[in-house]
């Protein structure tokens, strides 16, 4: 039978005291040990296969070292991996385990899942949504430490993290303007959500900043899916004074705009340039030419939410934060100068 590796075995192999090992392996006390010794102790612990007794640790600090992530449909979306990976990475680095549940938009199931997480004595919950939206928090959360992920609420005492929708659109439209485009259409969403309003505002801001007049006839709305994007693209690109650049609410919509351009015999980017939003790589990297798009920071948001939650749990009470994260431009091949 293999010998169980404990803190004493690590101390003996590292040539330091048990107290030093305890401090070096504990995030809350590691600062008491100089960096070189801390790195040495942790390397020895890894080599020996040491696993800390989280149950004993939890009993000492009255924590379970478990967090819950409650989502609506995140686990069924293409962005789930990045968002959950960011949350898991942040939890792991602080010695916590993340339990993920998915309600499938069923409020009763969600309430039952929250009660189950509470029965597992979770230390806090990340309340997540598939896309940036306003929410009302379920009463079942009670006083449990909670952070919103890709969602906001009227209760400003709850910390939250969302993408900067306005700046994302400003970046996308600014990219088209920098390439020389002055007649730019927008294929927007019909849903009454922050992203719809924020991206329209960013579109208008970018035009205004560069002295380009806003033309409401160049803005179309539809369901944020490929067929609607195709119809909206055809509507704009059939105009005798058609736009030379298109800013699309999502990469799915942009794929529809690609199809519209192809149906009309227009080349991308020689005849029309297109920029999307999301960086959904299944689409953006697969289109030809590749779609230039603004990436939503799903990994960064997941990581931020858990980091903030753990800071609330482990540290002194701090003022709530409504974080807005930047959205980087991913350049591919769909933007060029306007024709002529």
C-alpha positions as CSV (number, residue, x, y, z in Angstrom):
1,X,0.0,0.0,0.0
2,X,1.3,3.4,-0.9
3,X,2.3,5.7,2.0
4,X,0.0,8.7,2.5
5,X,2.0,11.9,1.9
6,X,1.3,14.4,4.6
7,X,2.7,17.8,5.6
8,X,5.4,16.2,7.7
9,X,6.7,14.2,4.8
10,X,6.8,17.4,2.7
11,X,8.7,19.2,5.4
12,X,11.3,16.4,5.7
13,X,11.9,16.2,2.0
14,X,12.1,20.0,1.7
15,X,14.4,20.4,4.7
16,X,12.2,22.9,6.4
17,X,9.8,23.0,9.4
18,X,6.3,21.8,9.3
19,X,5.2,25.4,10.1
20,X,7.1,26.7,7.1
21,X,5.4,24.1,4.8
22,X,2.0,25.0,6.3
23,X,2.5,28.7,5.6
24,X,4.0,28.1,2.1
25,X,1.1,26.0,0.9
26,X,-1.6,28.2,2.4
27,X,-2.6,31.2,0.1
28,X,-3.6,33.2,3.1
29,X,-0.2,32.9,4.9
30,X,2.2,32.3,2.0
31,X,3.5,35.9,2.3
32,X,5.1,34.9,5.6
33,X,7.6,32.8,3.6
34,X,10.1,34.2,1.2
35,X,9.4,33.6,-2.5
36,X,12.3,31.2,-3.0
37,X,11.4,29.0,-0.1
38,X,7.7,29.0,-1.1
39,X,8.5,27.9,-4.6
40,X,10.8,25.2,-3.3
41,X,8.2,23.8,-0.8
42,X,5.5,23.8,-3.5
43,X,7.7,22.0,-6.0
44,X,8.6,19.3,-3.4
45,X,4.9,19.0,-2.5
46,X,4.0,18.5,-6.2
47,X,6.8,16.0,-6.7
48,X,5.6,13.9,-3.7
49,X,2.0,14.1,-4.8
50,X,0.9,15.9,-1.7
51,X,-2.8,16.9,-1.5
52,X,-3.9,19.2,1.3
53,X,-6.7,18.0,3.6
54,X,-9.4,20.5,2.5
55,X,-11.9,19.1,5.0
56,X,-9.6,19.8,7.9
57,X,-8.8,23.2,6.5
58,X,-12.5,24.0,6.1
59,X,-13.2,23.0,9.7
60,X,-10.6,25.4,10.9
61,X,-11.9,28.4,8.9
62,X,-15.6,27.3,8.9
63,X,-15.6,27.0,5.1
64,X,-16.4,24.1,2.7
65,X,-13.9,25.3,0.0
66,X,-16.7,24.8,-2.5
67,X,-18.3,27.4,-4.7
68,X,-21.5,27.1,-6.8
69,X,-22.0,28.4,-10.3
70,X,-25.7,28.6,-11.2
71,X,-26.4,29.2,-14.9
72,X,-29.4,29.3,-17.2
73,X,-28.2,27.8,-20.4
74,X,-24.4,28.5,-20.3
75,X,-23.4,24.9,-20.4
76,X,-25.3,24.5,-23.7
77,X,-23.7,27.4,-25.5
78,X,-20.4,27.6,-27.5
79,X,-19.1,30.1,-24.9
80,X,-19.5,27.8,-21.9
81,X,-16.0,26.4,-22.1
82,X,-14.2,29.7,-21.8
83,X,-16.5,31.2,-19.1
84,X,-16.4,28.0,-16.9
85,X,-12.7,27.5,-17.5
86,X,-12.0,31.1,-16.3
87,X,-14.2,30.5,-13.2
88,X,-12.6,27.1,-12.5
89,X,-9.0,28.4,-12.9
90,X,-9.6,31.2,-10.4
91,X,-11.3,28.7,-7.9
92,X,-8.5,26.2,-8.2
93,X,-5.7,28.7,-7.7
94,X,-7.3,29.7,-4.4
95,X,-7.9,26.0,-3.3
96,X,-11.6,25.9,-4.0
97,X,-13.8,23.5,-6.1
98,X,-16.5,24.8,-8.4
99,X,-19.9,23.0,-8.7
100,X,-21.7,23.9,-11.9
101,X,-25.5,23.5,-12.3
102,X,-27.7,24.5,-15.3
103,X,-31.4,25.3,-14.9
104,X,-32.3,25.2,-18.6
105,X,-34.5,28.3,-18.0
106,X,-36.7,26.5,-15.5
107,X,-37.1,28.7,-12.4
108,X,-38.3,25.9,-10.2
109,X,-35.4,23.7,-11.2
110,X,-33.0,26.6,-10.5
111,X,-34.5,27.1,-7.0
112,X,-34.1,23.4,-6.3
113,X,-30.5,23.5,-7.5
114,X,-29.7,26.5,-5.3
115,X,-31.1,24.7,-2.3
116,X,-29.0,21.6,-3.1
117,X,-25.9,23.8,-3.3
118,X,-26.7,25.2,0.1
119,X,-27.1,21.7,1.5
120,X,-23.5,21.1,0.3
121,X,-22.5,24.1,2.4
122,X,-21.1,26.1,-0.6
123,X,-19.3,29.3,0.5
124,X,-20.7,31.4,-2.2
125,X,-22.4,31.4,-5.6
126,X,-21.7,32.8,-9.0
127,X,-25.0,33.5,-10.6
128,X,-24.4,33.4,-14.4
129,X,-26.4,34.1,-17.6
130,X,-25.9,32.9,-21.2
131,X,-25.7,36.5,-22.4
132,X,-25.5,40.0,-20.9
133,X,-29.0,40.7,-19.4
134,X,-30.8,42.2,-16.5
135,X,-31.9,39.7,-13.8
136,X,-33.9,39.5,-10.5
137,X,-32.1,37.4,-8.0
138,X,-34.0,34.4,-6.6
139,X,-34.9,34.6,-2.9
140,X,-33.3,31.2,-2.4
141,X,-29.9,32.8,-2.5
142,X,-30.7,34.6,0.7
143,X,-27.6,36.1,2.4
144,X,-25.2,33.7,0.6
145,X,-22.2,35.7,-0.9
146,X,-23.1,36.1,-4.6
147,X,-21.5,37.6,-7.7
148,X,-23.3,38.1,-11.1
149,X,-21.6,36.8,-14.2
150,X,-22.7,38.3,-17.6
151,X,-25.7,39.9,-15.8
152,X,-26.7,42.9,-13.9
153,X,-29.4,43.6,-11.3
154,X,-31.1,46.7,-9.8
155,X,-29.6,45.8,-6.5
156,X,-26.3,47.7,-6.5
157,X,-25.1,45.9,-3.4
158,X,-24.3,42.8,-5.6
159,X,-21.0,42.8,-7.6
160,X,-21.3,41.9,-11.2
161,X,-19.2,41.6,-14.4
162,X,-20.3,42.2,-18.0
163,X,-18.7,43.0,-21.3
164,X,-18.3,46.7,-22.4
165,X,-21.0,46.6,-25.1
166,X,-20.6,50.2,-26.1
167,X,-16.8,50.1,-26.4
168,X,-17.0,46.8,-28.3
169,X,-19.2,48.4,-31.0
170,X,-16.9,51.5,-31.1
171,X,-13.9,49.2,-31.7
172,X,-15.7,47.3,-34.5
173,X,-17.0,50.4,-36.3
174,X,-13.8,52.3,-35.7
175,X,-12.0,49.5,-37.5
176,X,-14.1,50.0,-40.6
177,X,-13.7,53.8,-40.4
178,X,-9.9,53.4,-40.1
179,X,-10.0,51.3,-43.4
180,X,-11.6,54.3,-45.1
181,X,-15.3,53.4,-44.9
182,X,-17.8,56.2,-44.3
183,X,-21.0,54.5,-45.3
184,X,-21.5,51.8,-42.7
185,X,-24.5,49.7,-42.0
186,X,-25.5,47.9,-38.8
187,X,-27.3,44.6,-38.5
188,X,-28.7,44.8,-35.0
189,X,-30.7,42.5,-32.7
190,X,-34.4,42.9,-31.9
191,X,-34.2,41.7,-28.3
192,X,-34.6,44.3,-25.6
193,X,-31.2,43.5,-23.9
194,X,-28.2,45.6,-22.9
195,X,-26.2,44.3,-25.8
196,X,-28.7,45.6,-28.3
197,X,-28.8,49.1,-26.9
198,X,-25.1,49.3,-26.0
199,X,-23.9,48.2,-29.5
200,X,-26.2,50.6,-31.2
201,X,-24.9,53.4,-29.0
202,X,-21.3,52.4,-29.7
203,X,-22.1,52.4,-33.5
204,X,-23.5,55.9,-33.2
205,X,-20.6,57.1,-31.0
206,X,-18.0,55.9,-33.5
207,X,-19.7,57.6,-36.4
208,X,-20.1,60.9,-34.5
209,X,-16.5,60.8,-33.3
210,X,-15.3,60.7,-36.9
211,X,-17.8,63.3,-38.2
212,X,-20.0,60.8,-40.0
213,X,-23.7,61.5,-39.9
214,X,-26.0,58.8,-38.5
215,X,-28.4,57.4,-41.1
216,X,-31.2,55.4,-39.5
217,X,-31.9,53.8,-42.9
218,X,-28.6,51.9,-42.6
219,X,-29.6,50.2,-39.4
220,X,-31.7,47.0,-39.6
221,X,-33.0,44.8,-36.8
222,X,-33.7,41.1,-36.7
223,X,-33.3,37.9,-34.7
224,X,-29.6,37.4,-34.0
225,X,-29.2,34.3,-36.2
226,X,-27.8,33.6,-39.6
227,X,-31.1,33.6,-41.6
228,X,-32.1,37.0,-40.3
229,X,-28.6,38.3,-41.0
230,X,-28.9,37.1,-44.5
231,X,-32.2,38.9,-45.1
232,X,-30.8,42.1,-43.4
233,X,-27.7,41.9,-45.5
234,X,-29.7,41.6,-48.7
235,X,-31.8,44.5,-47.7
236,X,-28.8,46.8,-47.2
237,X,-26.6,45.5,-50.0
238,X,-29.3,45.8,-52.6
239,X,-29.6,49.5,-52.1
240,X,-28.3,51.6,-55.0
241,X,-26.3,53.6,-52.4
242,X,-25.4,50.4,-50.5
243,X,-23.0,50.6,-47.5
244,X,-19.4,49.5,-48.1
245,X,-19.0,48.2,-44.6
246,X,-21.3,46.3,-42.3
247,X,-21.1,46.0,-38.5
248,X,-23.0,42.9,-37.3
249,X,-24.5,42.3,-33.8
250,X,-23.0,38.8,-33.7
251,X,-20.9,36.4,-35.7
252,X,-24.0,34.4,-36.6
253,X,-25.5,37.5,-38.1
254,X,-22.2,38.2,-39.9
255,X,-22.3,34.7,-41.5
256,X,-25.7,35.7,-42.9
257,X,-24.2,38.9,-44.3
258,X,-21.5,36.8,-46.0
259,X,-24.2,34.8,-47.6
260,X,-26.0,37.9,-48.8
261,X,-22.9,39.3,-50.3
262,X,-22.2,36.0,-52.1
263,X,-25.8,35.9,-53.5
264,X,-25.3,39.4,-54.9
265,X,-21.9,38.6,-56.4
266,X,-20.0,40.9,-54.0
267,X,-16.6,40.0,-52.8
268,X,-15.3,40.3,-49.2
269,X,-13.5,42.6,-48.5
270,X,-13.0,44.0,-52.0
271,X,-16.6,45.1,-52.4
272,X,-17.9,45.1,-48.9
273,X,-16.1,44.8,-45.5
274,X,-17.8,43.0,-42.5
275,X,-17.1,43.0,-38.8
276,X,-18.8,40.8,-36.3
277,X,-19.1,40.5,-32.5
278,X,-18.4,37.4,-30.3
279,X,-15.4,35.7,-31.8
280,X,-17.3,32.5,-32.1
281,X,-14.4,30.6,-33.6
282,X,-16.7,27.9,-35.1
283,X,-17.9,30.6,-37.4
284,X,-15.4,33.5,-37.4
285,X,-12.3,31.3,-38.2
286,X,-14.2,29.0,-40.6
287,X,-15.6,31.7,-42.9
288,X,-13.5,32.7,-45.9
289,X,-12.0,35.1,-45.7
290,X,-11.9,34.9,-41.9
291,X,-14.2,37.2,-40.0
292,X,-12.7,40.2,-38.2
293,X,-14.7,40.4,-35.0
294,X,-14.7,41.8,-31.5
295,X,-14.2,39.1,-28.9
296,X,-16.4,39.0,-25.8
297,X,-14.2,38.3,-22.7
298,X,-15.9,35.1,-21.5
299,X,-12.8,33.6,-19.8
300,X,-11.9,36.9,-18.2
301,X,-15.4,37.4,-16.9
302,X,-15.6,33.9,-15.4
303,X,-12.2,34.5,-13.7
304,X,-13.2,37.9,-12.5
305,X,-16.5,36.7,-11.0
306,X,-14.9,33.9,-8.9
307,X,-11.9,36.1,-7.8
308,X,-14.3,38.8,-6.6
309,X,-16.5,36.2,-4.9
310,X,-13.5,34.7,-3.0
311,X,-12.3,38.2,-2.1
312,X,-15.7,38.8,-0.5
313,X,-15.7,35.5,1.3
314,X,-12.1,35.6,2.6
315,X,-11.4,39.3,3.1
316,X,-13.0,42.2,4.9
317,X,-16.2,43.6,3.5
318,X,-15.5,45.7,0.4
319,X,-17.7,48.0,-1.6
320,X,-19.6,46.2,-4.4
321,X,-18.2,46.6,-7.9
322,X,-20.1,46.6,-11.2
323,X,-17.2,45.6,-13.5
324,X,-17.2,46.3,-17.3
325,X,-14.5,44.4,-19.2
326,X,-13.0,45.4,-22.5
327,X,-13.5,43.4,-25.7
328,X,-10.4,42.9,-27.9
329,X,-10.5,43.1,-31.7
330,X,-9.6,39.9,-33.5
331,X,-8.4,40.7,-37.0
332,X,-8.8,38.3,-39.8
333,X,-9.5,39.0,-43.5
334,X,-12.9,40.6,-43.8
335,X,-11.9,44.3,-43.7
336,X,-10.3,46.2,-46.5
337,X,-10.6,49.6,-48.1
338,X,-13.9,50.6,-49.7
339,X,-14.2,49.9,-53.5
340,X,-13.0,52.6,-55.8
